[in-house]
Amino acid sequence: MAARLRKLQGDLRLSFKDLVNRVLREGLGQLEGSRQPLQPFTLETRDLGACLLPNLDNLAEVLAVAEGDDFR
């Protein structure tokens, strides 16, 4: 990046400080001007059916149902 700035500095015959300020101004202007409105984010929902476990708070019970009583 610095090499590109130095080359541009020679081409435009500006001080490095003035060149950096110009690049920042023009770059920010392009970013602000070309900003396209964001599309709203949508999420499709899926019905997963009823929960097969009565209580998810008890991890031992969940593992026993999911992996059998031999999970330990």
Phi and psi restraints in degrees (range 20) as a CNS / XPLOR table:
assign (resid 1 and name C) (resid 2 and name N)
       (resid 2 and name CA) (resid 2 and name C) 1.0 -63.8 20.0 2
assign (resid 2 and name N) (resid 2 and name CA)
       (resid 2 and name C) (resid 3 and name N) 1.0 -37.3 20.0 2
assign (resid 2 and name C) (resid 3 and name N)
       (resid 3 and name CA) (resid 3 and name C) 1.0 -64.7 20.0 2
assign (resid 3 and name N) (resid 3 and name CA)
       (resid 3 and name C) (resid 4 and name N) 1.0 -39.6 20.0 2
assign (resid 3 and name C) (resid 4 and name N)
       (resid 4 and name CA) (resid 4 and name C) 1.0 -65.3 20.0 2
assign (resid 4 and name N) (resid 4 and name CA)
       (resid 4 and name C) (resid 5 and name N) 1.0 -39.5 20.0 2
assign (resid 4 and name C) (resid 5 and name N)
       (resid 5 and name CA) (resid 5 and name C) 1.0 -65.2 20.0 2
assign (resid 5 and name N) (resid 5 and name CA)
       (resid 5 and name C) (resid 6 and name N) 1.0 -41.6 20.0 2
assign (resid 5 and name C) (resid 6 and name N)
       (resid 6 and name CA) (resid 6 and name C) 1.0 -63.2 20.0 2
assign (resid 6 and name N) (resid 6 and name CA)
       (resid 6 and name C) (resid 7 and name N) 1.0 -40.0 20.0 2
assign (resid 6 and name C) (resid 7 and name N)
       (resid 7 and name CA) (resid 7 and name C) 1.0 -65.2 20.0 2
assign (resid 7 and name N) (resid 7 and name CA)
       (resid 7 and name C) (resid 8 and name N) 1.0 -45.0 20.0 2
assign (resid 7 and name C) (resid 8 and name N)
       (resid 8 and name CA) (resid 8 and name C) 1.0 -64.3 20.0 2
assign (resid 8 and name N) (resid 8 and name CA)
       (resid 8 and name C) (resid 9 and name N) 1.0 -34.6 20.0 2
assign (resid 8 and name C) (resid 9 and name N)
       (resid 9 and name CA) (resid 9 and name C) 1.0 -60.2 20.0 2
assign (resid 9 and name N) (resid 9 and name CA)
       (resid 9 and name C) (resid 10 and name N) 1.0 -44.1 20.0 2
assign (resid 9 and name C) (resid 10 and name N)
       (resid 10 and name CA) (resid 10 and name C) 1.0 -67.1 20.0 2
assign (resid 10 and name N) (resid 10 and name CA)
       (resid 10 and name C) (resid 11 and name N) 1.0 -38.6 20.0 2
assign (resid 10 and name C) (resid 11 and name N)
       (resid 11 and name CA) (resid 11 and name C) 1.0 -66.6 20.0 2
assign (resid 11 and name N) (resid 11 and name CA)
       (resid 11 and name C) (resid 12 and name N) 1.0 -41.1 20.0 2
assign (resid 11 and name C) (resid 12 and name N)
       (resid 12 and name CA) (resid 12 and name C) 1.0 -92.0 20.0 2
assign (resid 12 and name N) (resid 12 and name CA)
       (resid 12 and name C) (resid 13 and name N) 1.0 -11.4 20.0 2
assign (resid 12 and name C) (resid 13 and name N)
       (resid 13 and name CA) (resid 13 and name C) 1.0 56.3 20.0 2
assign (resid 13 and name N) (resid 13 and name CA)
       (resid 13 and name C) (resid 14 and name N) 1.0 51.9 20.0 2
assign (resid 13 and name C) (resid 14 and name N)
       (resid 14 and name CA) (resid 14 and name C) 1.0 -117.1 20.0 2
assign (resid 14 and name N) (resid 14 and name CA)
       (resid 14 and name C) (resid 15 and name N) 1.0 159.0 20.0 2
assign (resid 14 and name C) (resid 15 and name N)
       (resid 15 and name CA) (resid 15 and name C) 1.0 -69.6 20.0 2
assign (resid 15 and name N) (resid 15 and name CA)
       (resid 15 and name C) (resid 16 and name N) 1.0 157.0 20.0 2
assign (resid 15 and name C) (resid 16 and name N)
       (resid 16 and name CA) (resid 16 and name C) 1.0 -61.1 20.0 2
assign (resid 16 and name N) (resid 16 and name CA)
       (resid 16 and name C) (resid 17 and name N) 1.0 -40.1 20.0 2
assign (resid 16 and name C) (resid 17 and name N)
       (resid 17 and name CA) (resid 17 and name C) 1.0 -62.3 20.0 2
assign (resid 17 and name N) (resid 17 and name CA)
       (resid 17 and name C) (resid 18 and name N) 1.0 -46.7 20.0 2
assign (resid 17 and name C) (resid 18 and name N)
       (resid 18 and name CA) (resid 18 and name C) 1.0 -64.2 20.0 2
assign (resid 18 and name N) (resid 18 and name CA)
       (resid 18 and name C) (resid 19 and name N) 1.0 -38.1 20.0 2
assign (resid 18 and name C) (resid 19 and name N)
       (resid 19 and name CA) (resid 19 and name C) 1.0 -64.2 20.0 2
assign (resid 19 and name N) (resid 19 and name CA)
       (resid 19 and name C) (resid 20 and name N) 1.0 -46.8 20.0 2
assign (resid 19 and name C) (resid 20 and name N)
       (resid 20 and name CA) (resid 20 and name C) 1.0 -61.5 20.0 2
assign (resid 20 and name N) (resid 20 and name CA)
       (resid 20 and name C) (resid 21 and name N) 1.0 -43.4 20.0 2
assign (resid 20 and name C) (resid 21 and name N)
       (resid 21 and name CA) (resid 21 and name C) 1.0 -62.5 20.0 2
assign (resid 21 and name N) (resid 21 and name CA)
       (resid 21 and name C) (resid 22 and name N) 1.0 -41.0 20.0 2
assign (resid 21 and name C) (resid 22 and name N)
       (resid 22 and name CA) (resid 22 and name C) 1.0 -65.5 20.0 2
assign (resid 22 and name N) (resid 22 and name CA)
       (resid 22 and name C) (resid 23 and name N) 1.0 -44.3 20.0 2
assign (resid 22 and name C) (resid 23 and name N)
       (resid 23 and name CA) (resid 23 and name C) 1.0 -62.2 20.0 2
assign (resid 23 and name N) (resid 23 and name CA)
       (resid 23 and name C) (resid 24 and name N) 1.0 -42.3 20.0 2
assign (resid 23 and name C) (resid 24 and name N)
       (resid 24 and name CA) (resid 24 and name C) 1.0 -63.6 20.0 2
assign (resid 24 and name N) (resid 24 and name CA)
       (resid 24 and name C) (resid 25 and name N) 1.0 -45.0 20.0 2
assign (resid 24 and name C) (resid 25 and name N)
       (resid 25 and name CA) (resid 25 and name C) 1.0 -61.9 20.0 2
assign (resid 25 and name N) (resid 25 and name CA)
       (resid 25 and name C) (resid 26 and name N) 1.0 -48.4 20.0 2
assign (resid 25 and name C) (resid 26 and name N)
       (resid 26 and name CA) (resid 26 and name C) 1.0 -68.7 20.0 2
assign (resid 26 and name N) (resid 26 and name CA)
       (resid 26 and name C) (resid 27 and name N) 1.0 -38.6 20.0 2
assign (resid 26 and name C) (resid 27 and name N)
       (resid 27 and name CA) (resid 27 and name C) 1.0 -65.3 20.0 2
assign (resid 27 and name N) (resid 27 and name CA)
       (resid 27 and name C) (resid 28 and name N) 1.0 -43.5 20.0 2
assign (resid 27 and name C) (resid 28 and name N)
       (resid 28 and name CA) (resid 28 and name C) 1.0 -65.2 20.0 2
assign (resid 28 and name N) (resid 28 and name CA)
       (resid 28 and name C) (resid 29 and name N) 1.0 -38.7 20.0 2
assign (resid 28 and name C) (resid 29 and name N)
       (resid 29 and name CA) (resid 29 and name C) 1.0 -62.0 20.0 2
assign (resid 29 and name N) (resid 29 and name CA)
       (resid 29 and name C) (resid 30 and name N) 1.0 -41.1 20.0 2
assign (resid 29 and name C) (resid 30 and name N)
       (resid 30 and name CA) (resid 30 and name C) 1.0 -67.3 20.0 2
assign (resid 30 and name N) (resid 30 and name CA)
       (resid 30 and name C) (resid 31 and name N) 1.0 -41.8 20.0 2
assign (resid 30 and name C) (resid 31 and name N)
       (resid 31 and name CA) (resid 31 and name C) 1.0 -64.3 20.0 2
assign (resid 31 and name N) (resid 31 and name CA)
       (resid 31 and name C) (resid 32 and name N) 1.0 -41.2 20.0 2
assign (resid 31 and name C) (resid 32 and name N)
       (resid 32 and name CA) (resid 32 and name C) 1.0 -73.0 20.0 2
assign (resid 32 and name N) (resid 32 and name CA)
       (resid 32 and name C) (resid 33 and name N) 1.0 -35.9 20.0 2
assign (resid 32 and name C) (resid 33 and name N)
       (resid 33 and name CA) (resid 33 and name C) 1.0 -76.8 20.0 2
assign (resid 33 and name N) (resid 33 and name CA)
       (resid 33 and name C) (resid 34 and name N) 1.0 -31.4 20.0 2
assign (resid 33 and name C) (resid 34 and name N)
       (resid 34 and name CA) (resid 34 and name C) 1.0 -97.3 20.0 2
assign (resid 34 and name N) (resid 34 and name CA)
       (resid 34 and name C) (resid 35 and name N) 1.0 11.1 20.0 2
assign (resid 34 and name C) (resid 35 and name N)
       (resid 35 and name CA) (resid 35 and name C) 1.0 -69.3 20.0 2
assign (resid 35 and name N) (resid 35 and name CA)
       (resid 35 and name C) (resid 36 and name N) 1.0 120.1 20.0 2
assign (resid 35 and name C) (resid 36 and name N)
       (resid 36 and name CA) (resid 36 and name C) 1.0 -93.2 20.0 2
assign (resid 36 and name N) (resid 36 and name CA)
       (resid 36 and name C) (resid 37 and name N) 1.0 146.2 20.0 2
assign (resid 36 and name C) (resid 37 and name N)
       (resid 37 and name CA) (resid 37 and name C) 1.0 -62.5 20.0 2
assign (resid 37 and name N) (resid 37 and name CA)
       (resid 37 and name C) (resid 38 and name N) 1.0 140.3 20.0 2
assign (resid 37 and name C) (resid 38 and name N)
       (resid 38 and name CA) (resid 38 and name C) 1.0 -76.0 20.0 2
assign (resid 38 and name N) (resid 38 and name CA)
       (resid 38 and name C) (resid 39 and name N) 1.0 141.8 20.0 2
assign (resid 38 and name C) (resid 39 and name N)
       (resid 39 and name CA) (resid 39 and name C) 1.0 -77.6 20.0 2
assign (resid 39 and name N) (resid 39 and name CA)
       (resid 39 and name C) (resid 40 and name N) 1.0 140.2 20.0 2
assign (resid 39 and name C) (resid 40 and name N)
       (resid 40 and name CA) (resid 40 and name C) 1.0 -62.9 20.0 2
assign (resid 40 and name N) (resid 40 and name CA)
       (resid 40 and name C) (resid 41 and name N) 1.0 141.0 20.0 2
assign (resid 40 and name C) (resid 41 and name N)
       (resid 41 and name CA) (resid 41 and name C) 1.0 -81.8 20.0 2
assign (resid 41 and name N) (resid 41 and name CA)
       (resid 41 and name C) (resid 42 and name N) 1.0 126.6 20.0 2
assign (resid 41 and name C) (resid 42 and name N)
       (resid 42 and name CA) (resid 42 and name C) 1.0 -121.1 20.0 2
assign (resid 42 and name N) (resid 42 and name CA)
       (resid 42 and name C) (resid 43 and name N) 1.0 149.3 20.0 2
assign (resid 42 and name C) (resid 43 and name N)
       (resid 43 and name CA) (resid 43 and name C) 1.0 -131.1 20.0 2
assign (resid 43 and name N) (resid 43 and name CA)
       (resid 43 and name C) (resid 44 and name N) 1.0 126.1 20.0 2
assign (resid 43 and name C) (resid 44 and name N)
       (resid 44 and name CA) (resid 44 and name C) 1.0 -81.5 20.0 2
assign (resid 44 and name N) (resid 44 and name CA)
       (resid 44 and name C) (resid 45 and name N) 1.0 135.3 20.0 2
assign (resid 44 and name C) (resid 45 and name N)
       (resid 45 and name CA) (resid 45 and name C) 1.0 -97.7 20.0 2
assign (resid 45 and name N) (resid 45 and name CA)
       (resid 45 and name C) (resid 46 and name N) 1.0 152.8 20.0 2
assign (resid 45 and name C) (resid 46 and name N)
       (resid 46 and name CA) (resid 46 and name C) 1.0 -129.9 20.0 2
assign (resid 46 and name N) (resid 46 and name CA)
       (resid 46 and name C) (resid 47 and name N) 1.0 141.1 20.0 2
assign (resid 46 and name C) (resid 47 and name N)
       (resid 47 and name CA) (resid 47 and name C) 1.0 -85.1 20.0 2
assign (resid 47 and name N) (resid 47 and name CA)
       (resid 47 and name C) (resid 48 and name N) 1.0 116.8 20.0 2
assign (resid 47 and name C) (resid 48 and name N)
       (resid 48 and name CA) (resid 48 and name C) 1.0 -93.2 20.0 2
assign (resid 48 and name N) (resid 48 and name CA)
       (resid 48 and name C) (resid 49 and name N) 1.0 0.9 20.0 2
assign (resid 48 and name C) (resid 49 and name N)
       (resid 49 and name CA) (resid 49 and name C) 1.0 83.3 20.0 2
assign (resid 49 and name N) (resid 49 and name CA)
       (resid 49 and name C) (resid 50 and name N) 1.0 -175.6 20.0 2
assign (resid 49 and name C) (resid 50 and name N)
       (resid 50 and name CA) (resid 50 and name C) 1.0 -74.6 20.0 2
assign (resid 50 and name N) (resid 50 and name CA)
       (resid 50 and name C) (resid 51 and name N) 1.0 150.6 20.0 2
assign (resid 50 and name C) (resid 51 and name N)
       (resid 51 and name CA) (resid 51 and name C) 1.0 -69.2 20.0 2
assign (resid 51 and name N) (resid 51 and name CA)
       (resid 51 and name C) (resid 52 and name N) 1.0 132.9 20.0 2
assign (resid 51 and name C) (resid 52 and name N)
       (resid 52 and name CA) (resid 52 and name C) 1.0 -83.9 20.0 2
assign (resid 52 and name N) (resid 52 and name CA)
       (resid 52 and name C) (resid 53 and name N) 1.0 -7.7 20.0 2
assign (resid 52 and name C) (resid 53 and name N)
       (resid 53 and name CA) (resid 53 and name C) 1.0 -112.2 20.0 2
assign (resid 53 and name N) (resid 53 and name CA)
       (resid 53 and name C) (resid 54 and name N) 1.0 137.5 20.0 2
assign (resid 53 and name C) (resid 54 and name N)
       (resid 54 and name CA) (resid 54 and name C) 1.0 -71.0 20.0 2
assign (resid 54 and name N) (resid 54 and name CA)
       (resid 54 and name C) (resid 55 and name N) 1.0 -32.6 20.0 2
assign (resid 54 and name C) (resid 55 and name N)
       (resid 55 and name CA) (resid 55 and name C) 1.0 -147.1 20.0 2
assign (resid 55 and name N) (resid 55 and name CA)
       (resid 55 and name C) (resid 56 and name N) 1.0 119.4 20.0 2
assign (resid 55 and name C) (resid 56 and name N)
       (resid 56 and name CA) (resid 56 and name C) 1.0 -88.5 20.0 2
assign (resid 56 and name N) (resid 56 and name CA)
       (resid 56 and name C) (resid 57 and name N) 1.0 -2.8 20.0 2
assign (resid 56 and name C) (resid 57 and name N)
       (resid 57 and name CA) (resid 57 and name C) 1.0 -74.7 20.0 2
assign (resid 57 and name N) (resid 57 and name CA)
       (resid 57 and name C) (resid 58 and name N) 1.0 -26.4 20.0 2
assign (resid 57 and name C) (resid 58 and name N)
       (resid 58 and name CA) (resid 58 and name C) 1.0 -95.6 20.0 2
assign (resid 58 and name N) (resid 58 and name CA)
       (resid 58 and name C) (resid 59 and name N) 1.0 99.1 20.0 2
assign (resid 58 and name C) (resid 59 and name N)
       (resid 59 and name CA) (resid 59 and name C) 1.0 -63.7 20.0 2
assign (resid 59 and name N) (resid 59 and name CA)
       (resid 59 and name C) (resid 60 and name N) 1.0 -36.2 20.0 2
assign (resid 59 and name C) (resid 60 and name N)
       (resid 60 and name CA) (resid 60 and name C) 1.0 -63.0 20.0 2
assign (resid 60 and name N) (resid 60 and name CA)
       (resid 60 and name C) (resid 61 and name N) 1.0 -39.9 20.0 2
assign (resid 60 and name C) (resid 61 and name N)
       (resid 61 and name CA) (resid 61 and name C) 1.0 -67.0 20.0 2
assign (resid 61 and name N) (resid 61 and name CA)
       (resid 61 and name C) (resid 62 and name N) 1.0 -41.1 20.0 2
assign (resid 61 and name C) (resid 62 and name N)
       (resid 62 and name CA) (resid 62 and name C) 1.0 -62.5 20.0 2
assign (resid 62 and name N) (resid 62 and name CA)
       (resid 62 and name C) (resid 63 and name N) 1.0 -45.7 20.0 2
assign (resid 62 and name C) (resid 63 and name N)
       (resid 63 and name CA) (resid 63 and name C) 1.0 -66.3 20.0 2
assign (resid 63 and name N) (resid 63 and name CA)
       (resid 63 and name C) (resid 64 and name N) 1.0 -35.8 20.0 2
assign (resid 63 and name C) (resid 64 and name N)
       (resid 64 and name CA) (resid 64 and name C) 1.0 -63.9 20.0 2
assign (resid 64 and name N) (resid 64 and name CA)
       (resid 64 and name C) (resid 65 and name N) 1.0 -39.6 20.0 2
assign (resid 64 and name C) (resid 65 and name N)
       (resid 65 and name CA) (resid 65 and name C) 1.0 -72.7 20.0 2
assign (resid 65 and name N) (resid 65 and name CA)
       (resid 65 and name C) (resid 66 and name N) 1.0 -42.6 20.0 2
assign (resid 65 and name C) (resid 66 and name N)
       (resid 66 and name CA) (resid 66 and name C) 1.0 -72.7 20.0 2
assign (resid 66 and name N) (resid 66 and name CA)
       (resid 66 and name C) (resid 67 and name N) 1.0 -40.5 20.0 2
assign (resid 66 and name C) (resid 67 and name N)
       (resid 67 and name CA) (resid 67 and name C) 1.0 -115.7 20.0 2
assign (resid 67 and name N) (resid 67 and name CA)
       (resid 67 and name C) (resid 68 and name N) 1.0 0.4 20.0 2
assign (resid 67 and name C) (resid 68 and name N)
       (resid 68 and name CA) (resid 68 and name C) 1.0 88.1 20.0 2
assign (resid 68 and name N) (resid 68 and name CA)
       (resid 68 and name C) (resid 69 and name N) 1.0 174.2 20.0 2
assign (resid 68 and name C) (resid 69 and name N)
       (resid 69 and name CA) (resid 69 and name C) 1.0 -73.8 20.0 2
assign (resid 69 and name N) (resid 69 and name CA)
       (resid 69 and name C) (resid 70 and name N) 1.0 -6.8 20.0 2
assign (resid 69 and name C) (resid 70 and name N)
       (resid 70 and name CA) (resid 70 and name C) 1.0 -88.8 20.0 2
assign (resid 70 and name N) (resid 70 and name CA)
       (resid 70 and name C) (resid 71 and name N) 1.0 14.8 20.0 2
assign (resid 70 and name C) (resid 71 and name N)
       (resid 71 and name CA) (resid 71 and name C) 1.0 -68.9 20.0 2
assign (resid 71 and name N) (resid 71 and name CA)
       (resid 71 and name C) (resid 72 and name N) 1.0 -18.2 20.0 2
